[in-house]
Amino acid sequence: MRIVVDHNLCEGNGRCVEAAPGIFELRDDDRSYVLEERPPASLRGKVELAARLCPRQAIRVLDE
Protein backbone atom coordinates (compact mmCIF):
# COMPACT_ATOMS: atom_id res chain seq x y z
CA MET A 1 0.00 0.00 0.00
CA ARG A 2 1.07 3.57 -0.66
CA ILE A 3 -0.38 6.74 0.89
CA VAL A 4 -0.88 9.98 -1.03
CA VAL A 5 -2.07 13.33 0.36
CA ASP A 6 -3.49 15.86 -2.09
CA HIS A 7 -2.21 19.19 -0.76
CA ASN A 8 -4.68 21.06 -2.97
CA LEU A 9 -7.48 19.55 -0.86
CA CYS A 10 -5.82 19.29 2.57
CA GLU A 11 -6.98 21.90 5.10
CA GLY A 12 -4.79 20.72 7.98
CA ASN A 13 -7.64 19.50 10.17
CA GLY A 14 -5.27 16.97 11.74
CA ARG A 15 -7.71 14.09 11.96
CA CYS A 16 -5.24 11.88 10.12
CA VAL A 17 -2.57 12.62 12.73
CA GLU A 18 -5.00 11.65 15.48
CA ALA A 19 -5.91 8.39 13.72
CA ALA A 20 -2.41 7.41 12.61
CA PRO A 21 0.34 9.24 14.50
CA GLY A 22 3.75 8.37 13.16
CA ILE A 23 2.33 8.02 9.65
CA PHE A 24 1.07 11.60 9.24
CA GLU A 25 2.18 14.93 10.65
CA LEU A 26 0.96 18.53 10.38
CA ARG A 27 3.59 21.06 9.44
CA ASP A 28 3.86 24.83 9.75
CA ASP A 29 2.02 25.31 6.46
CA ASP A 30 -1.09 23.67 8.02
CA ARG A 31 -0.96 20.70 5.69
CA SER A 32 -0.68 17.02 6.44
CA TYR A 33 2.40 15.15 5.29
CA VAL A 34 3.04 11.43 5.04
CA LEU A 35 6.01 10.34 7.13
CA GLU A 36 5.94 6.74 5.95
CA GLU A 37 4.64 6.53 2.39
CA ARG A 38 4.61 2.71 2.39
CA PRO A 39 3.76 1.62 5.94
CA PRO A 40 3.55 -2.02 6.95
CA ALA A 41 0.30 -3.87 6.31
CA SER A 42 -0.27 -4.07 10.07
CA LEU A 43 -1.04 -0.32 10.05
CA ARG A 44 -3.56 -0.51 7.21
CA GLY A 45 -6.55 -0.15 9.57
CA LYS A 46 -5.20 3.09 11.02
CA VAL A 47 -4.32 4.46 7.60
CA GLU A 48 -7.76 3.67 6.20
CA LEU A 49 -9.39 5.26 9.26
CA ALA A 50 -7.31 8.40 8.69
CA ALA A 51 -8.48 8.51 5.07
CA ARG A 52 -12.13 8.09 6.09
CA LEU A 53 -11.88 10.79 8.77
CA CYS A 54 -10.40 13.37 6.41
CA PRO A 55 -13.17 15.96 5.91
CA ARG A 56 -11.81 16.95 2.49
CA GLN A 57 -11.05 13.41 1.25
CA ALA A 58 -7.44 14.48 0.65
CA ILE A 59 -5.92 11.10 1.56
CA ARG A 60 -5.78 8.16 -0.81
CA VAL A 61 -4.61 4.67 0.02
CA LEU A 62 -3.33 2.93 -3.10
CA ASP A 63 -2.78 -0.80 -3.43
CA GLU A 64 0.50 -1.54 -5.14
PDB file of N, CA, C, O and CB in Angstrom:
ATOM      1  N   MET A   1       0.845  -1.180   0.000  1.00  0.00           N
ATOM      2  CA  MET A   1       0.000   0.000   0.000  1.00  0.00           C
ATOM      3  C   MET A   1       0.883   1.233   0.000  1.00  0.00           C
ATOM      4  O   MET A   1       1.988   1.232   0.542  1.00  0.00           O
ATOM      5  CB  MET A   1      -0.957   0.004   1.214  1.00  0.00           C
ATOM      6  N   ARG A   2       0.369   2.280  -0.620  1.00  0.00           N
ATOM      7  CA  ARG A   2       1.067   3.570  -0.658  1.00  0.00           C
ATOM      8  C   ARG A   2       0.058   4.653  -0.315  1.00  0.00           C
ATOM      9  O   ARG A   2      -1.097   4.588  -0.737  1.00  0.00           O
ATOM     10  CB  ARG A   2       1.727   3.834  -2.064  1.00  0.00           C
ATOM     11  N   ILE A   3       0.492   5.650   0.451  1.00  0.00           N
ATOM     12  CA  ILE A   3      -0.381   6.740   0.894  1.00  0.00           C
ATOM     13  C   ILE A   3      -0.026   8.009   0.133  1.00  0.00           C
ATOM     14  O   ILE A   3       1.146   8.339  -0.044  1.00  0.00           O
ATOM     15  CB  ILE A   3      -0.258   6.968   2.428  1.00  0.00           C
ATOM     16  N   VAL A   4      -1.064   8.714  -0.313  1.00  0.00           N
ATOM     17  CA  VAL A   4      -0.880   9.975  -1.027  1.00  0.00           C
ATOM     18  C   VAL A   4      -1.805  11.017  -0.404  1.00  0.00           C
ATOM     19  O   VAL A   4      -2.985  10.750  -0.177  1.00  0.00           O
ATOM     20  CB  VAL A   4      -1.168   9.811  -2.561  1.00  0.00           C
ATOM     21  N   VAL A   5      -1.264  12.203  -0.129  1.00  0.00           N
ATOM     22  CA  VAL A   5      -2.066  13.332   0.361  1.00  0.00           C
ATOM     23  C   VAL A   5      -2.104  14.391  -0.730  1.00  0.00           C
ATOM     24  O   VAL A   5      -1.062  14.831  -1.216  1.00  0.00           O
ATOM     25  CB  VAL A   5      -1.479  13.921   1.699  1.00  0.00           C
ATOM     26  N   ASP A   6      -3.306  14.797  -1.111  1.00  0.00           N
ATOM     27  CA  ASP A   6      -3.487  15.857  -2.093  1.00  0.00           C
ATOM     28  C   ASP A   6      -3.459  17.194  -1.351  1.00  0.00           C
ATOM     29  O   ASP A   6      -4.416  17.551  -0.664  1.00  0.00           O
ATOM     30  CB  ASP A   6      -4.828  15.675  -2.893  1.00  0.00           C
ATOM     31  N   HIS A   7      -2.367  17.920  -1.494  1.00  0.00           N
ATOM     32  CA  HIS A   7      -2.210  19.186  -0.765  1.00  0.00           C
ATOM     33  C   HIS A   7      -3.109  20.292  -1.299  1.00  0.00           C
ATOM     34  O   HIS A   7      -3.266  21.325  -0.649  1.00  0.00           O
ATOM     35  CB  HIS A   7      -0.771  19.640  -0.826  1.00  0.00           C
ATOM     36  N   ASN A   8      -3.698  20.091  -2.468  1.00  0.00           N
ATOM     37  CA  ASN A   8      -4.676  21.059  -2.969  1.00  0.00           C
ATOM     38  C   ASN A   8      -5.998  20.934  -2.211  1.00  0.00           C
ATOM     39  O   ASN A   8      -6.782  21.882  -2.168  1.00  0.00           O
ATOM     40  CB  ASN A   8      -4.909  20.858  -4.481  1.00  0.00           C
ATOM     41  N   LEU A   9      -6.244  19.772  -1.616  1.00  0.00           N
ATOM     42  CA  LEU A   9      -7.476  19.548  -0.858  1.00  0.00           C
ATOM     43  C   LEU A   9      -7.272  19.671   0.651  1.00  0.00           C
ATOM     44  O   LEU A   9      -8.189  20.071   1.368  1.00  0.00           O
ATOM     45  CB  LEU A   9      -8.035  18.181  -1.181  1.00  0.00           C
ATOM     46  N   CYS A  10      -6.097  19.337   1.130  1.00  0.00           N
ATOM     47  CA  CYS A  10      -5.824  19.285   2.571  1.00  0.00           C
ATOM     48  C   CYS A  10      -6.009  20.658   3.216  1.00  0.00           C
ATOM     49  O   CYS A  10      -5.496  21.667   2.732  1.00  0.00           O
ATOM     50  CB  CYS A  10      -4.396  18.772   2.828  1.00  0.00           C
ATOM     51  N   GLU A  11      -6.759  20.667   4.324  1.00  0.00           N
ATOM     52  CA  GLU A  11      -6.977  21.900   5.098  1.00  0.00           C
ATOM     53  C   GLU A  11      -6.256  21.873   6.434  1.00  0.00           C
ATOM     54  O   GLU A  11      -6.353  22.830   7.202  1.00  0.00           O
ATOM     55  CB  GLU A  11      -8.463  22.120   5.330  1.00  0.00           C
ATOM     56  N   GLY A  12      -5.540  20.806   6.726  1.00  0.00           N
ATOM     57  CA  GLY A  12      -4.792  20.721   7.976  1.00  0.00           C
ATOM     58  C   GLY A  12      -5.664  20.511   9.193  1.00  0.00           C
ATOM     59  O   GLY A  12      -5.357  21.016  10.272  1.00  0.00           O
ATOM     60  N   ASN A  13      -6.752  19.768   9.033  1.00  0.00           N
ATOM     61  CA  ASN A  13      -7.637  19.499  10.173  1.00  0.00           C
ATOM     62  C   ASN A  13      -6.984  18.600  11.217  1.00  0.00           C
ATOM     63  O   ASN A  13      -7.356  18.646  12.390  1.00  0.00           O
ATOM     64  CB  ASN A  13      -8.925  18.861   9.691  1.00  0.00           C
ATOM     65  N   GLY A  14      -6.027  17.794  10.808  1.00  0.00           N
ATOM     66  CA  GLY A  14      -5.274  16.973  11.742  1.00  0.00           C
ATOM     67  C   GLY A  14      -5.933  15.676  12.167  1.00  0.00           C
ATOM     68  O   GLY A  14      -5.418  14.985  13.046  1.00  0.00           O
ATOM     69  N   ARG A  15      -7.041  15.337  11.572  1.00  0.00           N
ATOM     70  CA  ARG A  15      -7.708  14.091  11.956  1.00  0.00           C
ATOM     71  C   ARG A  15      -6.865  12.880  11.592  1.00  0.00           C
ATOM     72  O   ARG A  15      -6.907  11.861  12.281  1.00  0.00           O
ATOM     73  CB  ARG A  15      -9.077  13.992  11.287  1.00  0.00           C
ATOM     74  N   CYS A  16      -6.107  12.985  10.524  1.00  0.00           N
ATOM     75  CA  CYS A  16      -5.236  11.879  10.122  1.00  0.00           C
ATOM     76  C   CYS A  16      -4.134  11.648  11.153  1.00  0.00           C
ATOM     77  O   CYS A  16      -3.763  10.507  11.431  1.00  0.00           O
ATOM     78  CB  CYS A  16      -4.618  12.157   8.744  1.00  0.00           C
ATOM     79  N   VAL A  17      -3.619  12.726  11.713  1.00  0.00           N
ATOM     80  CA  VAL A  17      -2.568  12.616  12.727  1.00  0.00           C
ATOM     81  C   VAL A  17      -3.128  11.954  13.983  1.00  0.00           C
ATOM     82  O   VAL A  17      -2.443  11.160  14.627  1.00  0.00           O
ATOM     83  CB  VAL A  17      -1.979  14.011  13.066  1.00  0.00           C
ATOM     84  N   GLU A  18      -4.359  12.278  14.327  1.00  0.00           N
ATOM     85  CA  GLU A  18      -4.999  11.654  15.485  1.00  0.00           C
ATOM     86  C   GLU A  18      -5.212  10.160  15.251  1.00  0.00           C
ATOM     87  O   GLU A  18      -5.024   9.357  16.165  1.00  0.00           O
ATOM     88  CB  GLU A  18      -6.340  12.339  15.788  1.00  0.00           C
ATOM     89  N   ALA A  19      -5.604   9.784  14.034  1.00  0.00           N
ATOM     90  CA  ALA A  19      -5.907   8.388  13.721  1.00  0.00           C
ATOM     91  C   ALA A  19      -4.647   7.552  13.508  1.00  0.00           C
ATOM     92  O   ALA A  19      -4.614   6.372  13.856  1.00  0.00           O
ATOM     93  CB  ALA A  19      -6.782   8.313  12.486  1.00  0.00           C
ATOM     94  N   ALA A  20      -3.620   8.159  12.940  1.00  0.00           N
ATOM     95  CA  ALA A  20      -2.413   7.406  12.608  1.00  0.00           C
ATOM     96  C   ALA A  20      -1.156   8.236  12.887  1.00  0.00           C
ATOM     97  O   ALA A  20      -0.447   8.626  11.960  1.00  0.00           O
ATOM     98  CB  ALA A  20      -2.444   6.968  11.133  1.00  0.00           C
ATOM     99  N   PRO A  21      -0.885   8.504  14.170  1.00  0.00           N
ATOM    100  CA  PRO A  21       0.342   9.240  14.496  1.00  0.00           C
ATOM    101  C   PRO A  21       1.558   8.407  14.076  1.00  0.00           C
ATOM    102  O   PRO A  21       1.541   7.179  14.157  1.00  0.00           O
ATOM    103  CB  PRO A  21       0.404   9.578  16.026  1.00  0.00           C
ATOM    104  N   GLY A  22       2.584   9.079  13.637  1.00  0.00           N
ATOM    105  CA  GLY A  22       3.754   8.368  13.157  1.00  0.00           C
ATOM    106  C   GLY A  22       3.693   8.106  11.657  1.00  0.00           C
ATOM    107  O   GLY A  22       4.719   7.856  11.026  1.00  0.00           O
ATOM    108  N   ILE A  23       2.502   8.164  11.092  1.00  0.00           N
ATOM    109  CA  ILE A  23       2.328   8.018   9.649  1.00  0.00           C
ATOM    110  C   ILE A  23       2.122   9.392   9.018  1.00  0.00           C
ATOM    111  O   ILE A  23       2.638   9.678   7.938  1.00  0.00           O
ATOM    112  CB  ILE A  23       1.133   7.084   9.326  1.00  0.00           C
ATOM    113  N   PHE A  24       1.356  10.239   9.714  1.00  0.00           N
ATOM    114  CA  PHE A  24       1.068  11.595   9.237  1.00  0.00           C
ATOM    115  C   PHE A  24       1.565  12.615  10.249  1.00  0.00           C
ATOM    116  O   PHE A  24       1.666  12.324  11.441  1.00  0.00           O
ATOM    117  CB  PHE A  24      -0.448  11.784   8.981  1.00  0.00           C
ATOM    118  N   GLU A  25       1.873  13.810   9.763  1.00  0.00           N
ATOM    119  CA  GLU A  25       2.185  14.934  10.645  1.00  0.00           C
ATOM    120  C   GLU A  25       1.677  16.223  10.010  1.00  0.00           C
ATOM    121  O   GLU A  25       1.616  16.344   8.786  1.00  0.00           O
ATOM    122  CB  GLU A  25       3.716  15.021  10.924  1.00  0.00           C
ATOM    123  N   LEU A  26       1.313  17.185  10.858  1.00  0.00           N
ATOM    124  CA  LEU A  26       0.958  18.527  10.384  1.00  0.00           C
ATOM    125  C   LEU A  26       2.197  19.389  10.477  1.00  0.00           C
ATOM    126  O   LEU A  26       2.935  19.335  11.460  1.00  0.00           O
ATOM    127  CB  LEU A  26      -0.225  19.147  11.212  1.00  0.00           C
ATOM    128  N   ARG A  27       2.416  20.177   9.456  1.00  0.00           N
ATOM    129  CA  ARG A  27       3.585  21.065   9.442  1.00  0.00           C
ATOM    130  C   ARG A  27       3.144  22.513   9.540  1.00  0.00           C
ATOM    131  O   ARG A  27       1.951  22.814   9.586  1.00  0.00           O
ATOM    132  CB  ARG A  27       4.426  20.849   8.166  1.00  0.00           C
ATOM    133  N   ASP A  28       4.118  23.399   9.570  1.00  0.00           N
ATOM    134  CA  ASP A  28       3.859  24.829   9.752  1.00  0.00           C
ATOM    135  C   ASP A  28       2.967  25.431   8.678  1.00  0.00           C
ATOM    136  O   ASP A  28       2.363  26.481   8.898  1.00  0.00           O
ATOM    137  CB  ASP A  28       5.153  25.572   9.783  1.00  0.00           C
ATOM    138  N   ASP A  29       2.874  24.788   7.525  1.00  0.00           N
ATOM    139  CA  ASP A  29       2.021  25.312   6.458  1.00  0.00           C
ATOM    140  C   ASP A  29       0.574  24.824   6.586  1.00  0.00           C
ATOM    141  O   ASP A  29      -0.237  25.015   5.680  1.00  0.00           O
ATOM    142  CB  ASP A  29       2.582  24.910   5.097  1.00  0.00           C
ATOM    143  N   ASP A  30       0.255  24.182   7.741  1.00  0.00           N
ATOM    144  CA  ASP A  30      -1.092  23.674   8.025  1.00  0.00           C
ATOM    145  C   ASP A  30      -1.551  22.640   7.002  1.00  0.00           C
ATOM    146  O   ASP A  30      -2.718  22.615   6.611  1.00  0.00           O
ATOM    147  CB  ASP A  30      -2.082  24.822   8.064  1.00  0.00           C
ATOM    148  N   ARG A  31      -0.636  21.803   6.581  1.00  0.00           N
ATOM    149  CA  ARG A  31      -0.961  20.696   5.690  1.00  0.00           C
ATOM    150  C   ARG A  31      -0.420  19.416   6.294  1.00  0.00           C
ATOM    151  O   ARG A  31       0.570  19.412   7.026  1.00  0.00           O
ATOM    152  CB  ARG A  31      -0.383  20.926   4.265  1.00  0.00           C
ATOM    153  N   SER A  32      -1.097  18.338   5.967  1.00  0.00           N
ATOM    154  CA  SER A  32      -0.684  17.024   6.440  1.00  0.00           C
ATOM    155  C   SER A  32       0.355  16.437   5.490  1.00  0.00           C
ATOM    156  O   SER A  32       0.248  16.562   4.270  1.00  0.00           O
ATOM    157  CB  SER A  32      -1.901  16.080   6.569  1.00  0.00           C
ATOM    158  N   TYR A  33       1.354  15.798   6.075  1.00  0.00           N
ATOM    159  CA  TYR A  33       2.396  15.146   5.293  1.00  0.00           C
ATOM    160  C   TYR A  33       2.527  13.701   5.731  1.00  0.00           C
ATOM    161  O   TYR A  33       2.334  13.371   6.901  1.00  0.00           O
ATOM    162  CB  TYR A  33       3.742  15.883   5.441  1.00  0.00           C
ATOM    163  N   VAL A  34       2.858  12.845   4.777  1.00  0.00           N
ATOM    164  CA  VAL A  34       3.043  11.428   5.044  1.00  0.00           C
ATOM    165  C   VAL A  34       4.489  11.208   5.468  1.00  0.00           C
ATOM    166  O   VAL A  34       5.419  11.558   4.741  1.00  0.00           O
ATOM    167  CB  VAL A  34       2.683  10.562   3.797  1.00  0.00           C
ATOM    168  N   LEU A  35       4.670  10.630   6.640  1.00  0.00           N
ATOM    169  CA  LEU A  35       6.010  10.335   7.129  1.00  0.00           C
ATOM    170  C   LEU A  35       6.509   8.990   6.620  1.00  0.00           C
ATOM    171  O   LEU A  35       7.707   8.792   6.416  1.00  0.00           O
ATOM    172  CB  LEU A  35       6.031  10.355   8.648  1.00  0.00           C
ATOM    173  N   GLU A  36       5.584   8.081   6.420  1.00  0.00           N
ATOM    174  CA  GLU A  36       5.937   6.739   5.949  1.00  0.00           C
ATOM    175  C   GLU A  36       5.007   6.397   4.785  1.00  0.00           C
ATOM    176  O   GLU A  36       3.902   5.894   4.983  1.00  0.00           O
ATOM    177  CB  GLU A  36       5.825   5.668   7.108  1.00  0.00           C
ATOM    178  N   GLU A  37       5.471   6.676   3.582  1.00  0.00           N
ATOM    179  CA  GLU A  37       4.640   6.530   2.386  1.00  0.00           C
ATOM    180  C   GLU A  37       4.154   5.096   2.165  1.00  0.00           C
ATOM    181  O   GLU A  37       3.057   4.880   1.649  1.00  0.00           O
ATOM    182  CB  GLU A  37       5.411   6.991   1.173  1.00  0.00           C
ATOM    183  N   ARG A  38       4.966   4.129   2.554  1.00  0.00           N
ATOM    184  CA  ARG A  38       4.612   2.712   2.391  1.00  0.00           C
ATOM    185  C   ARG A  38       4.704   2.013   3.750  1.00  0.00           C
ATOM    186  O   ARG A  38       5.661   1.285   4.012  1.00  0.00           O
ATOM    187  CB  ARG A  38       5.550   2.012   1.343  1.00  0.00           C
ATOM    188  N   PRO A  39       3.720   2.232   4.602  1.00  0.00           N
ATOM    189  CA  PRO A  39       3.758   1.623   5.937  1.00  0.00           C
ATOM    190  C   PRO A  39       3.492   0.115   5.870  1.00  0.00           C
ATOM    191  O   PRO A  39       2.990  -0.388   4.865  1.00  0.00           O
ATOM    192  CB  PRO A  39       2.728   2.297   6.859  1.00  0.00           C
ATOM    193  N   PRO A  40       3.828  -0.589   6.934  1.00  0.00           N
ATOM    194  CA  PRO A  40       3.554  -2.025   6.952  1.00  0.00           C
ATOM    195  C   PRO A  40       2.055  -2.311   6.931  1.00  0.00           C
ATOM    196  O   PRO A  40       1.244  -1.492   7.365  1.00  0.00           O
ATOM    197  CB  PRO A  40       4.188  -2.666   8.181  1.00  0.00           C
ATOM    198  N   ALA A  41       1.712  -3.473   6.427  1.00  0.00           N
ATOM    199  CA  ALA A  41       0.304  -3.874   6.313  1.00  0.00           C
ATOM    200  C   ALA A  41      -0.403  -3.867   7.663  1.00  0.00           C
ATOM    201  O   ALA A  41      -1.619  -3.686   7.723  1.00  0.00           O
ATOM    202  CB  ALA A  41       0.202  -5.261   5.690  1.00  0.00           C
ATOM    203  N   SER A  42       0.338  -4.059   8.734  1.00  0.00           N
ATOM    204  CA  SER A  42      -0.267  -4.075  10.067  1.00  0.00           C
ATOM    205  C   SER A  42      -0.889  -2.731  10.450  1.00  0.00           C
ATOM    206  O   SER A  42      -1.715  -2.668  11.361  1.00  0.00           O
ATOM    207  CB  SER A  42       0.774  -4.461  11.096  1.00  0.00           C
ATOM    208  N   LEU A  43      -0.500  -1.662   9.761  1.00  0.00           N
ATOM    209  CA  LEU A  43      -1.042  -0.321  10.050  1.00  0.00           C
ATOM    210  C   LEU A  43      -2.165   0.079   9.098  1.00  0.00           C
ATOM    211  O   LEU A  43      -2.672   1.199   9.163  1.00  0.00           O
ATOM    212  CB  LEU A  43       0.069   0.713   9.977  1.00  0.00           C
ATOM    213  N   ARG A  44      -2.545  -0.829   8.225  1.00  0.00           N
ATOM    214  CA  ARG A  44      -3.562  -0.511   7.215  1.00  0.00           C
ATOM    215  C   ARG A  44      -4.857   0.004   7.843  1.00  0.00           C
ATOM    216  O   ARG A  44      -5.441   0.959   7.330  1.00  0.00           O
ATOM    217  CB  ARG A  44      -3.859  -1.744   6.367  1.00  0.00           C
ATOM    218  N   GLY A  45      -5.311  -0.587   8.915  1.00  0.00           N
ATOM    219  CA  GLY A  45      -6.546  -0.152   9.565  1.00  0.00           C
ATOM    220  C   GLY A  45      -6.479   1.301   9.999  1.00  0.00           C
ATOM    221  O   GLY A  45      -7.430   2.055   9.796  1.00  0.00           O
ATOM    222  N   LYS A  46      -5.364   1.699  10.593  1.00  0.00           N
ATOM    223  CA  LYS A  46      -5.200   3.093  11.024  1.00  0.00           C
ATOM    224  C   LYS A  46      -5.135   4.048   9.838  1.00  0.00           C
ATOM    225  O   LYS A  46      -5.694   5.145   9.876  1.00  0.00           O
ATOM    226  CB  LYS A  46      -3.937   3.238  11.871  1.00  0.00           C
ATOM    227  N   VAL A  47      -4.450   3.617   8.790  1.00  0.00           N
ATOM    228  CA  VAL A  47      -4.316   4.460   7.599  1.00  0.00           C
ATOM    229  C   VAL A  47      -5.680   4.643   6.923  1.00  0.00           C
ATOM    230  O   VAL A  47      -6.031   5.752   6.519  1.00  0.00           O
ATOM    231  CB  VAL A  47      -3.299   3.840   6.603  1.00  0.00           C
ATOM    232  N   GLU A  48      -6.434   3.570   6.805  1.00  0.00           N
ATOM    233  CA  GLU A  48      -7.762   3.667   6.198  1.00  0.00           C
ATOM    234  C   GLU A  48      -8.706   4.511   7.050  1.00  0.00           C
ATOM    235  O   GLU A  48      -9.531   5.251   6.515  1.00  0.00           O
ATOM    236  CB  GLU A  48      -8.354   2.273   5.992  1.00  0.00           C
ATOM    237  N   LEU A  49      -8.588   4.404   8.371  1.00  0.00           N
ATOM    238  CA  LEU A  49      -9.386   5.256   9.258  1.00  0.00           C
ATOM    239  C   LEU A  49      -9.035   6.717   9.035  1.00  0.00           C
ATOM    240  O   LEU A  49      -9.925   7.563   8.951  1.00  0.00           O
ATOM    241  CB  LEU A  49      -9.163   4.871  10.736  1.00  0.00           C
ATOM    242  N   ALA A  50      -7.751   7.021   8.938  1.00  0.00           N
ATOM    243  CA  ALA A  50      -7.309   8.398   8.688  1.00  0.00           C
ATOM    244  C   ALA A  50      -7.911   8.925   7.386  1.00  0.00           C
ATOM    245  O   ALA A  50      -8.362  10.069   7.323  1.00  0.00           O
ATOM    246  CB  ALA A  50      -5.765   8.472   8.630  1.00  0.00           C
ATOM    247  N   ALA A  51      -7.914   8.096   6.362  1.00  0.00           N
ATOM    248  CA  ALA A  51      -8.478   8.509   5.066  1.00  0.00           C
ATOM    249  C   ALA A  51      -9.977   8.766   5.189  1.00  0.00           C
ATOM    250  O   ALA A  51     -10.486   9.736   4.628  1.00  0.00           O
ATOM    251  CB  ALA A  51      -8.211   7.432   3.987  1.00  0.00           C
ATOM    252  N   ARG A  52     -10.682   7.909   5.916  1.00  0.00           N
ATOM    253  CA  ARG A  52     -12.135   8.092   6.087  1.00  0.00           C
ATOM    254  C   ARG A  52     -12.459   9.338   6.909  1.00  0.00           C
ATOM    255  O   ARG A  52     -13.455  10.011   6.648  1.00  0.00           O
ATOM    256  CB  ARG A  52     -12.748   6.859   6.760  1.00  0.00           C
ATOM    257  N   LEU A  53     -11.625   9.645   7.896  1.00  0.00           N
ATOM    258  CA  LEU A  53     -11.883  10.789   8.772  1.00  0.00           C
ATOM    259  C   LEU A  53     -11.550  12.128   8.128  1.00  0.00           C
ATOM    260  O   LEU A  53     -11.984  13.172   8.616  1.00  0.00           O
ATOM    261  CB  LEU A  53     -11.096  10.641  10.039  1.00  0.00           C
ATOM    262  N   CYS A  54     -10.795  12.111   7.051  1.00  0.00           N
ATOM    263  CA  CYS A  54     -10.402  13.366   6.406  1.00  0.00           C
ATOM    264  C   CYS A  54     -11.642  14.068   5.847  1.00  0.00           C
ATOM    265  O   CYS A  54     -12.305  13.534   4.958  1.00  0.00           O
ATOM    266  CB  CYS A  54      -9.364  13.103   5.274  1.00  0.00           C
ATOM    267  N   PRO A  55     -11.960  15.267   6.362  1.00  0.00           N
ATOM    268  CA  PRO A  55     -13.165  15.961   5.912  1.00  0.00           C
ATOM    269  C   PRO A  55     -13.123  16.382   4.440  1.00  0.00           C
ATOM    270  O   PRO A  55     -14.168  16.575   3.819  1.00  0.00           O
ATOM    271  CB  PRO A  55     -13.388  17.174   6.766  1.00  0.00           C
ATOM    272  N   ARG A  56     -11.938  16.521   3.893  1.00  0.00           N
ATOM    273  CA  ARG A  56     -11.808  16.950   2.488  1.00  0.00           C
ATOM    274  C   ARG A  56     -11.461  15.803   1.547  1.00  0.00           C
ATOM    275  O   ARG A  56     -11.254  16.023   0.353  1.00  0.00           O
ATOM    276  CB  ARG A  56     -10.747  18.027   2.373  1.00  0.00           C
ATOM    277  N   GLN A  57     -11.394  14.578   2.072  1.00  0.00           N
ATOM    278  CA  GLN A  57     -11.054  13.409   1.248  1.00  0.00           C
ATOM    279  C   GLN A  57      -9.718  13.610   0.528  1.00  0.00           C
ATOM    280  O   GLN A  57      -9.576  13.264  -0.645  1.00  0.00           O
ATOM    281  CB  GLN A  57     -12.171  13.135   0.218  1.00  0.00           C
ATOM    282  N   ALA A  58      -8.746  14.171   1.243  1.00  0.00           N
ATOM    283  CA  ALA A  58      -7.445  14.484   0.654  1.00  0.00           C
ATOM    284  C   ALA A  58      -6.471  13.302   0.696  1.00  0.00           C
ATOM    285  O   ALA A  58      -5.404  13.365   0.084  1.00  0.00           O
ATOM    286  CB  ALA A  58      -6.834  15.668   1.372  1.00  0.00           C
ATOM    287  N   ILE A  59      -6.818  12.239   1.400  1.00  0.00           N
ATOM    288  CA  ILE A  59      -5.919  11.098   1.561  1.00  0.00           C
ATOM    289  C   ILE A  59      -6.398   9.933   0.719  1.00  0.00           C
ATOM    290  O   ILE A  59      -7.571   9.560   0.749  1.00  0.00           O
ATOM    291  CB  ILE A  59      -5.818  10.684   3.037  1.00  0.00           C
ATOM    292  N   ARG A  60      -5.461   9.365  -0.036  1.00  0.00           N
ATOM    293  CA  ARG A  60      -5.779   8.164  -0.806  1.00  0.00           C
ATOM    294  C   ARG A  60      -4.826   7.052  -0.382  1.00  0.00           C
ATOM    295  O   ARG A  60      -3.636   7.271  -0.154  1.00  0.00           O
ATOM    296  CB  ARG A  60      -5.680   8.433  -2.346  1.00  0.00           C
ATOM    297  N   VAL A  61      -5.391   5.858  -0.286  1.00  0.00           N
ATOM    298  CA  VAL A  61      -4.613   4.665   0.016  1.00  0.00           C
ATOM    299  C   VAL A  61      -4.622   3.808  -1.247  1.00  0.00           C
ATOM    300  O   VAL A  61      -5.667   3.308  -1.664  1.00  0.00           O
ATOM    301  CB  VAL A  61      -5.195   3.880   1.264  1.00  0.00           C
ATOM    302  N   LEU A  62      -3.462   3.650  -1.839  1.00  0.00           N
ATOM    303  CA  LEU A  62      -3.332   2.930  -3.100  1.00  0.00           C
ATOM    304  C   LEU A  62      -2.750   1.543  -2.855  1.00  0.00           C
ATOM    305  O   LEU A  62      -1.794   1.388  -2.095  1.00  0.00           O
ATOM    306  CB  LEU A  62      -2.452   3.717  -4.088  1.00  0.00           C
ATOM    307  N   ASP A  63      -3.322   0.554  -3.491  1.00  0.00           N
ATOM    308  CA  ASP A  63      -2.780  -0.796  -3.429  1.00  0.00           C
ATOM    309  C   ASP A  63      -1.752  -0.959  -4.534  1.00  0.00           C
ATOM    310  O   ASP A  63      -2.035  -0.726  -5.709  1.00  0.00           O
ATOM    311  CB  ASP A  63      -3.903  -1.860  -3.553  1.00  0.00           C
ATOM    312  N   GLU A  64      -0.575  -1.358  -4.144  1.00  0.00           N
ATOM    313  CA  GLU A  64       0.502  -1.541  -5.140  1.00  0.00           C
ATOM    314  C   GLU A  64       1.171  -2.876  -4.947  1.00  0.00           C
ATOM    315  O   GLU A  64       2.097  -3.214  -5.684  1.00  0.00           O
ATOM    316  CB  GLU A  64       1.548  -0.413  -5.044  1.00  0.00           C
TER     317      GLU A  64
END
